[in-house]
Amino acid sequence: MKPVVYSFQLALLLLFFNHSALHAQGGMWAQMHGSAGTGALGWYGTKGVPDPLNTPSGKYQGAYWTDLQGNFWLFGGFCPFGYSNDLWKYDVATLRWIWINGPQWTNDQNGEFGTQGVPSPNNYPSARTFGPNCWTDNNGDLWLFGGYGYDVNYTAGSLSDLWRYNIATNSWTWMSGPNTVNQAPVFGTIGVASAANTPGSRQECKSGWVDDQNNLWLFGGLDGATAATTTNVRNDVWKYNIATNMWTWMKGSQALNNGGSYGTKGVEAATNNPPSRLSFTKWKGKDGNFYVFAGGNSSTARNDVWRYNPFTNNWTRISGSNTVNNAGTYNTQCNPQPTEYPKARIENQTVATTTKNCTEIFWSFGGLKSLANAESFYDLWLYNLSTNKWTWVSGTQNTNYVGNYGPLYIPSPTNMIGSRGGVFIWTDTANNLWVFGGITYDSTISALGLKNDLWKFVPDSSCFDYSLNSVLTLVPPTDTVLCPGDTTGMNVPDLAILDIQPMSGVKYNSDSSRLIFSPTTTTTYTITGHESGICPGRDTITFTILVVPYPKAEFTLSPTESFLSDPKFILTNTSQLAATYQWVYQGVPFSTNFNETYDVTDSGLHCFTLIAYNSEGCSDSVTHCGTKLIPDKIFIPNAFSPNGDHENDIVKIIANNITLKKFSIYNRWGELVFKTTDINKGWDGKFKGSDCEIGTYYYYIEYEAYKVKKTAQGDISLIR
C-alpha cells in the first residue's frame, strides 16, 4: 500500500510538529530495533523465520549489502563472542530481522568452503571482521572478499577468499582465492587479466564498486601479508571479471604506503593517485565513476574525496584537504558552503541514495579519529556531487557522545544516535538512512563497546532539496465532467505528501492508491504534492470538476386507452436538460427521435420508456403505458328446450371481453328463478328442483367491459 498524507492529517502534524528544531538538524532519528546498551548478544530465533524478537548481536566492521528488492543484509563482524560468520536479512517493509545462513555465536568459525566454484546450501564463509569487501552485483548476488578472521585450518589472519551468495537458493559459492590466511598479492601486468593474479589478503577496505558490465572493483586497504602491523596500506585498484573468474591490476602502486599524487584539484590526470589508506569509504555514482572518501593508516586520517573514472583509468581529487588529520570546517547545519567538509576520519561509512530522482548524493556517518585515537564521531553529512558541496546534517563536531534513544519507532528532534565507528549502513527507497551497530567511543576496540541497535534517520526536505528536475508528477483525473453522485479519480505517486484544497468531496482509497473525487457541485481543486526525504519531487496541479445536473425525462402518451381499431400511440417528448433520446417499447429500443408514434398489433397493455441523456451522457428515464381494447360482445339465446335431449338444454351468456357481475332470470309474475355471477354457468329450466312451465321468462344482466359498467335485459322462451 502506498502511503499518502493530507495537509490536515495527524501524520503530517507529527512529521513537522517541531519544525524549528527539525530544521536545525536536517531530520530526526528513530531507534527501530536492538538494545540501547553495549555488548548485546542478540537473539537468533529460527533460521529463515522473521520474528520481532530476532536481532543480531552487537557487531563491528562486517560486510553489508542492499539487495535489488531493497532489503538490508549483513554478514559476520567482530561480536561480543568473537569473530562471526552469520548472515542476516532485515525486511524494511515488516521491520523484522531474519537469521538466514551461517552458524550462531562462534560455532564453526572456520566455515564450510566446499568445492571451489560449486554452490551448496551447506557452504558458508569463515568468520571474519575488520572491513571485508562486499558488493551486490547487477544480477542481485551478494559478494564477499577478504577481511580478517579464520581460515579453513582455524588459523587467524588476513583473508583473500572470494565468495558469492545467491539469495534465491540460499547458497554460498567459494569462487576464488585460497582458504588460508596472509596471501601476498600477485600483480601481473597492469591492465592484463590473468588467472594467476590476485590482490592478496586484504582488510579494512569495505564495500566495493560494481560497474555496468557487472565487474567487481576494489581499492587499497590493509595489506594482509603483513597484517601484523596496521601501517602497511595500499592504493592499488583491482577489477574482477565474474565471467572469467580473473583479477586485473588496473591502477596504483605495487609498493606499500605509497604517498600518491594529488595533482590539481578538480583536474583528471593519469599521474594522479590517492595516497595509500585503509578504513575509507567508497561508492559508485550514477555517472559510472567510483568515489573514495577519508581513511588513513595507523596514526593518520584524511578527509579528501577522490573520483576514479573506470573508462579512462584516471583519478581526480574533487574535495577535501590534501593534508592528514585535517580539522574540517563546520559552519551551520543545513547551509552547505564550498569550503565546508567533515573532519578527517577512518571507519566512517558512506552510502549513496538509491532513488533515481536524486542528484549524486552520498551520506557519511560517524567514524574514528584514527586507529591510534579511537574517539568516535556521530556527525552526519551529505555530499552533493553536482555542486561539490558537503552539508552538515545532524550531530555535532564533538566526539564520544552516548546518544539519546527515546521510544522505539518514533522519530523525534531529541533522539540522537551515539558516536561510533565501523557501522553497517543503508538507504531505503524513501531516502531514509539506516545505521546498525558499530563500536562506541570506548578507547579500545573490545566487546565492551559493541552495539546492536538499528536506527533510521528521516531527512527533512526543508534542510536540503537535491531533486533532479522535480520528478514528482501529479496527473489530474481524465474525466472532469460528472453527473451528481458519480466519481472520478487520480493516482497518488509513491510516498507523496499532498495538500488538497478544498477537501470537500475527496477521499483516499488505500487499496487502489487513488484519490476519489465526488463533488456535489462544480469545484476547482488545487493539489500540491511533494515527497519526503532528501530528494523531494514537487508538483502542483489545478483542475475543475464540472458537475452537470441530470436531465429530466418526461413524455405524454396518447391515447391512454382506445380500441385496437385505432392501433396508434402518439409519444410527445416534454423532457428538460436533455440532448439525445432513446425510445424503448416493451424493452426493445426503436427510435432516437425527439417525438414518436408507434402502431401496435395486439390488444392489451403497451408500455413505452423514454431515456433522456444530457451532453455528458448523464441519463434519466420514465415509463408510461396505454391500453388497446377489443369491443365487448354479449349474446343471450331467445329460446331453449330443457327436455333432456342434450341439445339446447341450458340457457347461458355468450360474451367476449366482459366481467359478469349479475345474471338473473324471472318468471312472468316477477319471481326470481335463477341467478349467478359465473359466466360459465346457465339456467336448466328448473326452479327449486322442479321443471318450470313452458312460457316466456325475463333476464337481467350487469357486467363490466374495459372498466365500464353496463347492463343488458330481454326475454327467453322456454319450450319442450
C-alpha positions in Angstrom: 0.0 0.0 0.0 1.3 3.5 -0.9 1.2 6.0 2.0 -0.4 9.4 1.4 -0.6 12.2 3.8 -3.0 15.1 3.6 -2.3 18.5 5.0 -4.8 18.2 7.8 -3.8 14.7 8.9 -2.1 13.9 12.2 0.7 12.1 10.4 1.8 15.3 8.8 1.5 17.2 12.0 3.7 14.6 13.7 6.2 14.9 11.0 6.5 18.7 11.2 5.3 19.4 14.7 8.7 20.9 15.8 9.8 22.5 12.6 12.4 24.8 14.1 14.2 22.1 15.9 14.0 19.7 13.0 15.4 22.3 10.6 18.4 22.8 12.8 19.4 19.2 12.4 18.1 18.3 9.0 15.8 15.5 10.1 15.0 13.1 13.0 16.5 9.9 14.3 14.4 7.0 15.5 15.6 3.8 17.1 14.0 0.9 15.2 15.4 -2.2 16.9 18.0 -3.6 19.2 19.4 -2.6 22.6 20.5 0.8 24.0 23.3 -0.9 25.8 26.6 -2.4 24.6 27.9 -5.9 24.3 24.4 -7.3 23.3 24.4 -11.0 22.4 21.3 -10.7 20.2 18.7 -13.4 19.5 18.7 -15.7 16.5 15.3 -17.3 16.7 14.6 -19.9 14.0 16.7 -19.8 10.8 14.7 -18.3 7.9 11.7 -17.2 10.1 11.1 -13.5 10.9 10.3 -12.6 14.5 10.0 -9.3 16.3 12.5 -10.7 18.9 15.2 -11.5 16.4 18.2 -9.3 16.3 21.9 -9.8 15.5 24.4 -9.4 18.3 26.5 -6.3 18.6 28.6 -6.1 15.5 31.6 -4.1 14.2 33.3 -4.0 10.8 31.4 -6.7 9.0 30.0 -6.9 5.5 26.7 -5.3 4.4 24.6 -5.1 1.3 21.3 -3.9 -0.1 19.6 -6.4 -2.4 17.6 -5.5 -5.5 14.4 -5.6 -3.6 15.6 -3.0 -1.1 16.2 -5.4 1.8 19.3 -4.9 4.0 21.8 -7.7 4.6 24.8 -8.1 6.9 27.4 -10.8 7.5 30.0 -11.5 10.2 31.9 -8.8 12.0 33.5 -8.5 15.4 31.0 -9.6 18.0 30.9 -9.9 21.8 31.7 -13.6 21.4 34.4 -13.2 18.8 34.5 -13.2 15.0 31.2 -14.2 13.4 30.0 -15.7 10.1 26.3 -15.5 10.5 24.2 -13.9 7.6 21.2 -11.7 8.4 18.5 -10.0 6.4 16.4 -7.0 7.5 13.0 -6.7 5.8 12.3 -2.9 5.7 8.6 -3.5 4.9 7.9 -5.6 8.0 10.7 -4.2 10.3 11.9 -7.7 11.1 15.3 -9.3 11.3 15.8 -12.8 9.9 18.7 -15.1 10.6 19.3 -16.5 7.1 22.5 -18.5 7.0 25.7 -19.5 8.9 26.2 -20.6 12.4 25.2 -19.0 15.7 27.7 -17.4 18.0 31.2 -18.9 17.5 30.2 -22.3 16.2 32.2 -23.4 13.2 34.2 -20.2 12.7 36.4 -21.8 10.1 33.4 -22.1 7.8 32.4 -24.7 5.2 34.3 -24.0 2.0 33.1 -26.9 -0.1 34.5 -27.2 -3.6 35.7 -24.1 -5.3 33.2 -22.9 -7.9 30.4 -25.2 -6.8 27.4 -23.7 -4.9 25.9 -25.6 -2.0 23.4 -24.8 0.8 26.0 -26.4 3.1 28.7 -23.8 2.3 29.4 -20.6 4.2 32.5 -18.4 4.6 34.7 -18.5 7.7 34.2 -15.9 10.4 35.7 -12.5 9.7 35.7 -8.8 10.5 37.8 -5.6 10.0 36.4 -4.4 6.7 35.9 -7.3 4.3 35.0 -6.1 0.8 31.3 -6.6 -0.3 29.4 -6.0 -3.5 25.8 -6.5 -4.8 26.2 -7.3 -8.4 23.8 -6.3 -11.2 22.0 -9.8 -11.0 21.3 -9.4 -7.3 24.0 -11.8 -6.0 26.0 -10.8 -2.9 29.8 -10.9 -3.0 32.3 -11.1 -0.2 36.1 -10.8 -0.2 38.8 -10.9 2.4 38.8 -9.3 5.8 40.4 -10.6 9.0 39.4 -13.8 10.5 39.8 -17.6 10.4 40.9 -19.8 7.5 39.8 -23.4 6.9 42.6 -24.6 9.4 41.2 -22.3 12.1 44.3 -20.0 11.8 43.6 -16.3 12.4 44.9 -13.9 9.8 44.1 -11.8 6.8 41.9 -13.5 4.2 41.9 -13.4 0.3 39.0 -15.7 -0.5 36.2 -14.5 -2.8 32.6 -15.7 -2.2 29.2 -15.3 -4.0 25.9 -15.7 -2.2 22.7 -16.5 -4.2 19.7 -15.2 -2.4 17.1 -17.3 -4.2 18.9 -20.6 -3.5 20.3 -19.6 -0.1 23.7 -21.0 -1.1 27.3 -19.7 -0.9 29.9 -20.4 -3.5 33.7 -20.2 -2.8 34.7 -18.6 -6.1 38.5 -17.9 -5.9 41.4 -17.3 -3.7 42.9 -19.7 -1.2 41.2 -20.8 2.0 44.3 -19.9 4.0 45.5 -16.6 5.5 48.1 -14.0 4.7 48.3 -14.4 0.9 50.7 -12.0 -0.8 49.3 -10.1 -3.9 50.3 -11.2 -7.4 50.1 -8.1 -9.6 51.0 -9.4 -13.0 50.9 -6.9 -15.8 48.9 -3.7 -15.3 45.7 -3.8 -17.3 46.0 -7.5 -18.2 43.8 -10.2 -16.7 45.4 -13.5 -15.6 44.3 -16.5 -13.6 47.5 -16.1 -11.5 46.6 -12.5 -10.5 45.3 -11.8 -7.0 45.0 -8.8 -4.8 46.2 -11.0 -2.0 44.9 -10.9 1.6 43.1 -7.6 2.3 41.2 -6.0 5.1 39.9 -2.6 6.0 38.7 -1.8 2.5 34.9 -2.3 3.0 32.3 -2.0 0.3 33.4 -2.1 -3.4 32.2 -1.0 -6.8 30.2 -2.8 -9.5 30.4 -1.4 -13.0 27.8 -1.6 -15.7 29.4 -4.7 -17.2 29.0 -6.5 -13.8 32.7 -6.4 -12.9 33.7 -6.1 -9.3 36.3 -3.4 -8.3 38.3 -2.8 -5.1 40.8 -0.2 -3.9 43.6 -0.2 -1.4 43.2 -1.3 2.2 45.5 -3.0 4.7 48.0 -5.4 3.2 47.2 -8.9 4.5 50.6 -10.5 4.0 51.9 -8.1 6.7 48.8 -7.9 8.7 50.7 -7.9 12.0 51.0 -4.2 11.6 48.5 -1.6 10.6 51.0 0.7 8.9 51.3 -1.3 5.6 48.5 0.1 3.4 47.9 0.2 -0.3 46.4 2.4 -3.0 46.1 -0.1 -5.9 42.9 -0.6 -8.0 41.7 -4.1 -9.0 38.9 -5.4 -11.2 37.4 -8.9 -11.0 35.6 -10.3 -14.1 32.8 -12.6 -12.9 32.5 -14.4 -16.2 36.2 -15.3 -16.5 36.9 -15.6 -12.7 40.1 -13.5 -13.2 41.6 -10.4 -11.4 43.2 -7.5 -13.2 45.5 -4.9 -11.6 44.2 -1.6 -13.1 45.9 1.3 -11.3 48.0 2.4 -8.4 51.3 1.3 -7.0 52.7 -2.2 -6.1 54.6 -0.5 -3.2 53.2 -0.3 0.3 52.4 3.1 1.9 52.6 4.9 -1.4 52.3 8.7 -0.9 50.2 9.2 -4.0 50.0 12.3 -6.1 47.2 14.9 -5.6 47.7 16.8 -8.8 45.4 19.8 -9.4 42.1 19.7 -7.5 39.3 19.0 -9.9 41.6 18.1 -12.8 41.7 14.5 -14.0 45.2 13.2 -14.8 46.9 9.9 -15.5 49.5 10.7 -12.8 47.0 11.3 -10.1 46.8 8.7 -7.3 45.2 8.8 -3.8 47.7 8.1 -1.0 47.6 4.6 0.4 44.9 4.1 3.0 42.7 1.8 5.0 39.2 2.1 6.5 38.0 4.6 3.9 34.5 4.5 2.3 33.6 4.3 -1.3 30.5 4.4 -3.6 29.5 4.3 -7.2 28.0 7.4 -8.9 25.2 7.4 -11.5 27.8 8.6 -14.0 29.6 5.3 -13.7 32.5 6.8 -11.8 33.8 5.5 -8.5 34.4 7.6 -5.4 36.6 7.4 -2.3 36.3 9.4 0.9 38.5 9.6 4.0 40.5 6.7 5.5 44.1 6.7 6.7 46.7 4.4 8.4 47.6 3.6 12.0 48.1 7.2 13.2 46.6 9.4 10.5 43.3 10.1 8.9 42.1 12.0 5.8 39.0 13.9 4.6 39.7 14.0 0.9 37.2 12.9 -1.8 38.5 11.2 -5.0 36.8 10.2 -8.2 38.1 7.2 -10.3 37.0 7.1 -13.9 37.0 3.4 -14.9 36.7 4.4 -18.6 39.9 6.5 -18.6 41.6 4.7 -15.7 42.3 8.1 -14.1 41.9 9.6 -10.6 40.7 13.2 -9.7 40.7 14.8 -6.3 37.5 16.7 -6.1 37.0 17.8 -2.5 38.6 18.0 0.9 42.2 18.6 2.1 45.4 17.1 0.9 46.8 17.1 4.5 46.3 14.5 7.2 44.3 14.9 10.4 42.5 17.9 8.9 40.0 19.6 11.3 37.5 20.2 8.5 35.0 23.1 8.6 31.7 23.1 10.5 29.7 26.2 9.5 25.9 26.0 10.0 23.8 22.9 9.7 21.7 22.8 6.5 23.8 25.5 5.0 26.4 24.0 2.6 29.4 26.1 1.7 32.2 25.5 -0.8 34.8 25.3 2.0 32.8 23.1 4.3 33.7 19.4 4.8 33.9 16.9 7.6 36.9 16.3 9.9 39.4 13.7 8.8 38.4 10.2 10.0 38.5 6.5 9.4 35.9 3.8 9.8 33.1 6.2 8.9 30.6 4.7 6.5 29.0 6.2 3.4 26.1 5.1 1.2 24.6 6.5 -2.0 20.9 7.3 -2.3 19.0 4.6 -4.2 16.3 6.7 -5.9 16.6 7.9 -9.5 15.2 11.3 -8.7 18.3 12.4 -6.8 21.3 14.2 -7.9 24.6 12.5 -6.9 24.1 12.4 -3.1 26.1 10.4 -0.6 25.7 10.1 3.2 28.6 9.8 5.5 28.2 9.0 9.2 30.5 8.7 12.2 33.9 7.1 12.3 37.0 7.3 14.4 39.7 9.9 14.6 42.3 7.2 13.8 43.3 3.8 14.8 45.7 5.3 17.3 42.9 7.5 18.7 39.6 5.6 18.8 37.5 8.6 19.8 34.4 8.4 17.6 32.1 10.8 15.8 28.4 11.0 15.5 28.1 13.7 12.9 26.0 13.1 9.8 27.0 14.6 6.4 25.6 14.7 2.9 27.9 15.2 -0.1 26.3 16.6 -3.3 28.5 15.7 -6.3 26.7 18.1 -8.7 27.6 21.1 -6.5 30.7 19.6 -5.0 29.5 20.7 -1.6 29.1 19.0 1.8 26.0 19.6 4.0 26.4 19.2 7.8 23.0 17.5 8.6 23.0 16.2 12.1 25.1 15.7 15.2 27.9 17.9 16.4 31.7 18.1 15.7 32.3 16.7 19.2 33.2 13.0 19.9 32.3 10.3 22.3 28.6 11.0 22.7 26.5 8.3 24.3 23.3 9.0 22.4 19.6 9.6 23.3 17.2 6.9 22.4 13.6 7.7 23.1 10.7 5.3 22.3 11.1 2.7 19.6 9.9 3.7 16.0 9.2 7.3 16.9 11.3 10.0 15.2 12.0 12.9 17.5 14.2 16.0 17.4 15.5 15.0 20.8 16.6 11.5 19.6 20.2 11.1 18.7 22.4 8.2 17.7 25.6 7.9 19.7 29.2 8.2 18.5 30.6 5.1 16.8 32.7 3.7 14.1 32.6 0.6 11.8 28.8 0.6 11.4 26.6 -1.1 8.8 24.7 1.5 6.7 22.0 1.5 4.1 19.4 3.8 2.5 15.8 2.8 1.7 13.6 3.7 -1.3 12.2 6.6 0.6 15.7 8.1 1.0 15.8 7.4 4.7 19.2 6.5 6.2 19.6 3.3 8.3 22.5 2.6 10.6 23.2 -0.6 12.6 25.7 -1.5 15.3 29.4 -0.4 15.2 31.6 0.3 18.2 31.2 3.2 20.6 33.7 5.7 21.9 35.5 3.1 24.1 39.2 3.9 23.6 39.9 0.3 22.8 38.3 -2.0 20.2 36.7 -4.5 22.5 33.4 -6.4 23.0 32.5 -3.8 25.7 31.7 -1.2 23.1 29.8 -3.2 20.5 26.3 -2.1 19.6 23.3 -3.9 18.0 20.9 -1.0 17.8 19.2 -0.2 14.5 18.5 3.5 13.7 16.6 5.3 10.9 17.2 8.9 10.0 14.2 10.6 8.4 15.5 13.6 6.5 13.7 16.9 6.5 13.5 18.2 2.9 13.3 21.8 4.2 17.0 21.4 5.1 18.0 20.4 1.6 16.5 19.6 -1.8 18.6 17.6 -4.1 15.9 16.6 -6.5 16.5 16.1 -10.2 14.2 18.4 -12.1 11.3 17.8 -9.6 10.4 14.4 -10.9 7.2 14.1 -8.9 4.4 14.3 -11.4 0.7 14.7 -10.4 -1.7 13.8 -13.1 -5.3 15.1 -12.8 -8.3 13.0 -13.4 -9.0 12.3 -17.0 -12.8 12.6 -16.5 -13.5 16.1 -15.1 -17.2 16.3 -16.0 -19.5 14.3 -13.7 -23.1 13.7 -13.0 -24.3 14.2 -9.4 -23.3 11.1 -7.4 -20.6 10.0 -9.9 -16.9 9.7 -9.1 -13.6 10.2 -10.8 -10.1 9.6 -9.6 -6.3 10.2 -9.9 -3.3 8.1 -8.9 -1.2 9.1 -5.9 2.5 8.6 -6.5 4.6 6.6 -4.0 5.4 8.4 -0.8 3.6 11.6 -1.9 2.6 14.1 0.7 -0.4 16.1 -0.6 -2.1 19.3 0.3 -5.6 19.3 -1.2 -7.7 22.4 -1.3 -10.6 22.2 -0.8 -11.1 18.7 0.8 -14.9 18.6 0.1 -15.8 15.6 -2.0 -12.4 13.9 -1.7 -11.5 10.5 -0.3 -8.3 8.4 -0.5 -8.7 4.7 -1.5 -5.8 2.9 0.0 -6.4 -0.3 -1.9 -6.0 1.4 -5.3 -3.8 4.2 -4.1 -6.1 6.8 -5.7 -7.8 10.0 -4.7 -11.5 9.7 -5.4 -13.5 12.8 -6.2 -17.3 13.1 -5.8 -18.2 16.7 -5.5 -21.9 17.6 -5.4 -21.3 20.9 -7.2 -18.8 22.2 -9.7 -15.5 22.5 -7.8 -12.0 23.7 -8.6 -9.2 21.8 -6.8 -5.6 22.7 -6.2 -3.3 19.9 -5.2 0.3 20.5 -4.2 2.5 17.4 -3.7 5.9 16.7 -2.5 7.9 13.7 -1.4 9.7 13.2 1.9 13.4 12.8 2.1 16.4 14.5 0.7 15.2 14.4 -2.9 11.6 15.5 -2.7 9.9 15.8 -6.1 7.3 18.6 -6.2 4.4 19.4 -8.3 1.2 21.5 -8.2 -1.9 20.9 -10.4 -5.2 22.8 -10.6 -8.3 21.4 -12.3 -12.1 21.9 -12.2 -14.6 19.1 -11.9 -17.8 20.2 -13.6 -20.9 18.7 -12.0 -23.7 18.6 -14.7 -27.3 18.3 -13.5 -29.2 15.2 -14.5 -31.8 15.6 -17.3 -35.5 15.2 -16.6 -37.1 12.6 -18.8 -40.9 13.0 -19.5 -43.4 12.5 -22.3 -47.1 12.2 -22.8 -48.8 9.1 -24.3 -52.0 9.5 -26.2 -54.4 7.9 -26.2 -54.0 6.1 -22.9 -56.9 3.8 -23.7 -58.6 3.1 -27.1 -59.9 0.3 -29.2 -57.5 -1.8 -31.3 -59.2 -0.5 -34.4 -57.1 2.6 -33.7 -53.6 1.0 -33.3 -51.5 4.2 -33.0 -49.9 5.7 -29.9 -48.6 9.3 -30.0 -45.5 9.9 -27.9 -44.9 13.6 -27.2 -41.5 14.4 -25.6 -41.5 17.0 -22.8 -38.1 16.3 -21.3 -35.8 19.0 -19.9 -32.0 19.5 -19.9 -31.6 16.7 -22.4 -29.7 16.5 -25.6 -30.4 13.0 -27.0 -33.1 10.4 -26.5 -33.8 6.7 -26.8 -37.4 5.3 -27.1 -38.0 1.8 -25.9 -41.1 -0.4 -26.4 -41.5 -3.4 -24.2 -37.8 -3.4 -23.5 -36.6 -3.0 -27.1 -35.1 0.3 -28.4 -36.8 1.5 -31.5 -36.1 5.2 -32.1 -33.8 8.2 -31.2 -36.2 10.9 -32.5 -37.4 13.7 -30.3 -41.1 12.7 -30.7 -42.5 9.4 -32.0 -45.6 7.4 -33.0 -46.0 3.7 -32.7 -48.6 1.3 -34.1 -49.4 -1.9 -32.1 -51.0 -5.1 -33.4 -52.3 -6.6 -30.2 -54.8 -5.6 -27.6 -53.8 -5.2 -24.0 -51.3 -3.0 -22.1 -48.5 -1.4 -24.1 -45.6 0.3 -22.2 -43.1 2.8 -23.6 -39.9 4.1 -21.9 -38.0 7.3 -22.8 -34.4 7.6 -21.8 -33.1 11.2 -21.9 -29.4 12.0 -22.0 -27.6 15.3 -21.4 -24.5 16.3 -23.3 -22.2 14.4 -20.8 -24.1 11.2 -21.0 -26.0 11.5 -17.7 -29.4 9.9 -18.1 -32.9 9.8 -16.7 -35.8 7.6 -17.8 -39.6 7.5 -17.5 -42.2 4.9 -18.5 -45.9 5.3 -19.4 -48.4 2.7 -20.6 -51.5 2.7 -22.7 -54.2 0.1 -23.5 -55.7 -1.1 -26.8 -59.1 -2.7 -26.4 -61.3 -5.1 -28.4 -65.1 -4.1 -28.4 -67.2 -6.1 -25.9 -69.9 -8.5 -27.2 -72.7 -10.2 -25.2 -75.4 -12.7 -26.5 -78.3 -14.5 -24.8 -80.4 -17.1 -26.8 -84.1 -16.1 -27.0 -85.3 -19.7 -26.5 -84.1 -23.0 -25.1 -85.7 -26.5 -24.7 -84.6 -28.3 -21.4 -86.1 -31.7 -22.4 -83.1 -33.8 -21.7 -82.1 -34.5 -25.3 -78.7 -32.7 -24.5 -79.4 -30.2 -27.2 -80.2 -26.6 -26.1 -81.0 -27.8 -22.6 -79.3 -24.8 -20.9 -79.5 -21.1 -21.5 -76.4 -19.1 -20.7 -74.5 -16.0 -21.7 -72.1 -16.0 -24.7 -69.8 -13.0 -24.3 -66.3 -11.5 -25.0 -64.3 -9.0 -23.0 -66.7 -8.6 -20.1 -66.7 -9.3 -16.4 -70.0 -10.7 -15.2 -71.4 -9.0 -12.1 -75.0 -10.5 -12.1 -77.1 -12.7 -14.3 -80.8 -13.1 -13.2 -83.9 -14.8 -14.7 -87.6 -14.1 -13.6 -90.9 -15.7 -14.5 -93.9 -13.7 -15.7 -95.0 -13.0 -12.1 -91.6 -11.4 -11.4 -90.4 -14.2 -9.3 -86.6 -14.9 -9.4 -86.0 -18.4 -10.7 -82.2 -18.3 -11.4 -79.1 -16.1 -10.6 -75.3 -16.4 -11.0 -72.1 -14.4 -11.2 -70.3 -17.1 -13.1 -70.3 -16.5 -16.8 -69.8 -20.2 -17.4 -73.0 -21.2 -15.6 -76.5 -21.2 -17.2 -80.2 -22.0 -16.3 -81.5 -25.5 -16.9 -85.3 -24.6 -16.8 -85.8 -25.8 -13.2 -86.8 -23.9 -10.1 -86.4 -25.5 -6.7 -85.8 -28.8 -8.3 -88.9 -28.9 -10.5 -89.4 -28.2 -14.2 -90.7 -24.8 -14.9 -93.7 -24.4 -17.2 -93.4 -23.5 -20.9 -93.6 -19.8 -21.4 -91.8 -16.6 -21.5 -89.1 -15.6 -18.9 -87.2 -12.4 -18.5 -83.4 -11.9 -17.8 -81.4 -9.0 -16.4 -77.5 -8.8 -16.7 -75.0 -6.5 -15.1 -71.4 -6.6 -16.4 -68.2 -4.6 -16.8 -66.3 -4.1 -20.1 -63.0 -2.2 -20.0 -63.8 -0.8 -16.6 -67.2 0.5 -17.8 -70.3 -0.8 -16.0 -73.1 -2.0 -18.4 -76.5 -3.8 -18.3 -78.5 -6.0 -20.7 -82.1 -7.3 -20.5 -84.6 -9.3 -22.6 -86.9 -12.3 -22.7 -86.3 -16.0 -23.2 -88.9 -18.6 -24.4 -88.8 -22.0 -22.6 -90.1 -24.7 -24.9 -90.1 -28.5 -24.6 
